[in-house]
């Protein structure tokens, strides 16, 4: 908390700027513009600070965010409708399937009808090749040799984003994309460098949301009681009506704006997934000699790491079951002892960081992940299968390690499942998402 209360002494922007050349392959021109006034000597005039403000403005609750949510969930719904049209079901690798859905839906939210990732599986592969090599790109002494695949993948992504911007695709993109492009022009960045910075948006909306949805669904479907309880909750919280739309089927709507009110178990499951699987550390640069919490003497230019994963595993905060998955852990309680415990846990919940650099995409992530999970749970049966397609017991896989740029680890190995539409849903419903009474 002491670090969060004094952001000028414990600064995130300065620390982040040091990583930009290796992350996005920025040239000297871009780095000069990114680092000018990053330590605020001339006020807050700085490209990195300005883009941070744009993220917070466009991703806070309001019309800009709702536009992105609509675009993402419309794309997700299209994928699920296609799957629902196959009554015999499909055997697939769960993470690979979710990765494909989330890559297209999230970039659709960012880039609109001219989304460069549409119908280009090679760009999806490039994105995740780049993600896999990010640690080497940041730390390896010769990334062109030791992170060759990721280095080449990043070049393909930059070229695709440059083509998108050169052809004015951003003009029909999200408010976030348009504002970031305008900020780049205002601060004197070339289009190729704006394209490089655009990888930050892609990283922000995708790198952690995809594995979060994977772990959330794995926990839900491996727990029969949780699955049944969530379906009951969703059936009570969604709306049904008779409509002439889509061959006279009944319309079933899941309202994305009422999760907290009508789906507390879904939200608690999401939060517990983040708590258990998050392995991030918040980083800050110490800008002057100081004493932290009246105990620790720190020198200027030191780096502080706040280990979110370690805090999420403390028995003193989360109880003896801190290392176990309990989907009801975040359900509200009115009893004074439990209410006090929940207050402490909310303060210790660091899945989106804390303080000034609190993740601006947290609202978009919560809506996209919870809505996608809700739609899958409500519409589909999912069972684990072996390489031959035979049903086996659920097993929550181990997590990969060593990816310092990802807060949520990816699963180790394939998780093969069979997905098929629930028998009671076949031919009965037309499904959709609602946005505060609209659809």
N, C-alpha and C positions, 0 to 999 in steps of 0.2 A: 504493500500500500504506500509506503514511503517513497518508493521509486515512481509510482504512478502519479503522486501528488506534485512532483517537481519535474515536469517533462523537459524544462530547459536545462536542468543539470544532468538528467538521465535521458539523453536524446535518441530517438529512434531514426530520424531522418538521416543524420550523419552516418550512423551505422549502416543503414540500408544503401546509401549512396556508394559506399566502398565496394559493395558486391555487384553493382550494376554492370560494369564492363564485362565481367565474366558471365553474368546471367544472360545478358541480351546482346553481347558483342557490340557494345557502343563504341563509336569512334571518338577522337579527341574533341571534336566540335560538340558532340552530344554531352560528353562528360563535363566539359567546361560549363555548359548551360545548366546541367543538373546540379553541379556542385557550387555554383555561384550563390552566395548568401544562404547556403544550406545551414550554417550555424547562426543565422539571423542577425548578422551585424548591420544589415541595411533594412531591418524590419523583417517582414515575412514574404518579401518578393523573391520567390524561388519556384522553379518549375515543379520540383518534387512536392513541395508544400502545396502548390496550387492543385496539382493532380490529386493529392490526398483529399483536399477540400471537395473536389469534383466527385470523387468516389463517395464521400459521406453524403453529399447533397443528393446525388442521383440514386443512391441505394438506401436512403432513408424512406420510411413509409410515405407514400404519395404517388402521384400519377406516373412519374418516371419508373419507379420500382414496379408498379402494377403492370405497366406496359411490358417490362421484361419478364415478369412472372407469367403473363398471358402467353407470350411467345414461347417460353420454355415449356410450359405445361401443355400447350397445344401440340408441340412437337412430340412430347412424351406420350400424349394420348394417341397420336397417330401410330406410334410404334406398338402400343398395347392393343389398339384395335386390330392391327394386322395380325398380332399373335392370337387374339381372340377368334379370328376367322378360321383358325385351324383347330377344330374340335378334338382331334386326336392328340394334340399337344406337340411340343418340340423339345428335344434333348439338346442342351447347350451348356457352354461354360458360363457360369453365372456372372463372374466378374467381367469377362470379355463382352458379354451381352449388355450389361449395364454400362460399361465403358463406352460402347458405341452409342447407346441411347443418350447418355449424359453429354458426350462430346457434341453431338448434333444439337440437342436441345439447348444447352448452355450457350453455345456459340450463336445459335439462332436468336437467343435473347439479346446478345451483344450486337450482332451484325445485321439482323433483319433479312429481307428477301434476297440480298446479294451475299449472303453468308458464304465465305470461301470454303467452308467445311462441308457444305451440302453436296452429297453424292461424290465425295472425294475421300474414299477410305485411306488413300495413301497419306493424306494430311493428318487424319486421325492417328495413323501409325507413327507418323513423324512426331506428332505431339507427345506421344507416350514414350517414344525412343528418346526424345529430348529430356523428358521428365526422369527417365531411368538413369541418364548420365549427368544429371544436374550436379550431383555431389562431385564427380570428377571434373566437370567444367569449372566448378568453383575452386577446387583445391589442387588439382593435378598440375604439375609444373609444365607439362606439354599437352594441353587438351586436344590439339589436333591429332596427336598420336594416341594418347591414353583414353580419350573420350571421342573417338572418331565418329562413331555412329550418332551420338548425340549432337556433335558439332555439325555434321551434315544435315541432320534432321532440323536443327535450329535454322540453318540457312534456307531450307525449303519453306519453313513457316514464315520467315521474314519475307521471302520473295512473294509468298501468297498474300500476306498482309499488305505488302507494297503495291501489288497489282490491285487489290481491293480499294486502297486509298486513291491510287492514281486514276481509277475508273469512277471515282466519286461514290463508291458503294456506301461509304459512311453517311451519306446524306439521307439514306433511308434506314439507317441503323438506330440503335438505342440513343436516348439522350446522353447516356454516359459516353458512348463512342464519339458522338458529335462534339461533346464538350471537351473531351480529351484531345481530339484532333485540333479543335480551335485553340486550345491552350498551347499545343505544340507550335502552331503557326505563330501565335502571339509572341512566344518566347524565342522564335527564330530557328526552330528545328527544321531540318529538311524532311521531306516525306519518307525517305528510307529510314531515318532515325525515329520518326513517329511510328513507323511500322515495327521497329525493334522494341520500342516501349510498349507497343500493343500486346506483346507477349505477356506482359505483366497482368493485363486484364484476363487473358486466357488462363494463365496460371491461377489467378485468384478465384475464378468461378468453377474450375474443374479439378484441380489437383487433389483437393481434399473431399469434395462433395461426392465423387464417384466411389471411393473406398468407404465413405461413411454410409452411403446407401447400401453397399454390399454387406457390411457388417450388421447393419440394422435388420435387413431382410434375413440374413443368416440366423441371427438370434431369434427373430420372430418365428420363423418356420421350423426351427429346431425345438421349439417349446409349444406343444399342442395347446396348453391352457392359455398361454399368452395370445396365440393366434386366434383362439375362440373368443377370448375377451375383447380383443381389438375388433374383430368382426362385429360383435354385438355393439360395441361403442360406435363404430362407424355407421352401422345400420340405424342407430338411434339419432345420430348427429347429422346424417345426410337427408336430402329431401327427395321425394318421389312424386311424380305427376304423370298423368296420362297425356300423351301428345301425339300429334300426327307426324311428328318428325321421324324420319328414318324407318319407313315401313310400319308405322303404327305401333312401334315398341314403346314401352313405358320409359320415361326419362328418369335417370338416377343421377343426382348432382352431389358432388362433394365440394362443399364451400371452403375455399382455402383461407378465408379470413376468420374462421371460427374455431380453428384447431384448439386454441388455448381454452376456449369456453366449453366446447362439446367433445373434445378428444384429449382429455388430460393424460390418459394412459399412452396414447400415441406420442404425445410430446415428451412425456417422461422417458419412454423407450428411446426416443431420439437423443435426449440429453444423456442418458446412461450409456448409450453407444459412444457418444463423444467422450464422456468421462473415462470409460474403460480403455478406449483405443487411442486416445490422443497422446502423442509423444512429443509435443512441441516444446520449445523453449523460447520465451520472449527475450529479445536482445536489446540492449541499450548501450550507447557510448557515454562515458562519463566526461562531461565537458569542462570540469574544473575540479581542483582538489576539494574533497568534501568528506563528511562523516555521515555514513548511512545508519539510520535508526539509533544514533547516539552511541554506536558500538564499533562500526567498521570504518577505518580510514581508507579512502579510495583516492587514487591519483588520477589526474586528468588523463584522458585517452585510454583509460581502462575500459574493459567491456564487461557488462553484467549480464548474466544469463538467469532467467527466472524459469525454472523447470516445471512446466505445467503438468507433465506426466507424473513426476514425483509427488507433486501436491495432490493430484487426483488419487494417489495410492496411499495416502496417510490414514492409518486406522483412527488416529485422534480426531479426524474430521468425518470420515466416511464409515467408521465402525470396523468390526472384525471382518466384515465381508467386503472390504475395500477392493480386493483383487477378484471379486466375483461379479457377474452380471446380474443385477436386480432391476428389472424394468420399472418397478414401482417406487424406486428410491426417491424420485423427484416429485412424487405426488404431494400436494399441499396437505397440511394438517392444521387443525384449529387448536389442538392441545398446546399449552404454553411450552412444555419441554421440547416437543417436536418442532414447534414454530421457531424456537431459538436455534435448534439444530439446522433447520432449513436456511435460516438467515446466514449462519456460518458457512454452510455449503454453497450458497449462492455467491458469497464473497470469494470462496476458494475455487469456484468453477472457472477455469481459465482456457476453455476450448477455443475462445476467440480472442485471447490475449486480455489486455486490460489497459486502462488509462487512455491517453490521447490516441495511440495507434490501435485502439480496439477495432477489430476487423469490421470494416464498413459493409462487407457482404454477408453479414450474419443473418439479416432478414431474408435476403434472397435465398440463401442456402437452406434456411429452415423451411421456407415455403416449398421450394423445389423438392427437397429430400422427403419431407413429411407427406406432401401431396403425392409424389411418385410411390412411396411406400404404401400409402393408404389405398391407392388405386390398384396396386398389385395384390395387396392382401384381400381387398373386397372382391376382386374378380377372378383370381387364379389360385389353383392348387399348385403346390411346388413340392417335389420330393427329391431327395438326393439319389443319384444313380451311379453305378460303376461304369467302367469303360465300355461294357456291353449293353448299357442301358437298363440294367437290372436294378431294382430298388434296393437301397442300402440305408442304414441308419445315418442320421444327421451327425456330422462332425464339424465343429467350428475349427477352421484351419489355424495354423500358426501364422504369425505375422512376419513379414519381411523386416529386415533391419538395415540401417546404414544409409537412409535417404534423408539427409538433413534439411532438405527444402520442403519435405512433405510432413504435415502434422499428423496425418492418419496413415499408418503403414498399410501397404497392400498385402493381400493374402499370399502365402507361400503355396505354390502349386495351383492346379486347376480344381475348381469345385463344380462338378457336373451335376446338373439337375434336369428334371423333366417338368416343364411348365405346361399346364393346359387350363382352359377356362373351366370354372366351377360348373358342375352339371346343372345346378339350379338357376344359373345365369344364362344358359344357352338360349338365344333367341328371345329373351324376355326383356332385356333392358338396352337402352341407348345411354351410354355413360358420358358424363361431362364434368368439368370443373366449374365452380361458381366463384365469383369475385364480389363478395359483399352484396349478394342479391342479384347480380348480373351474370350472364354466361356468354 
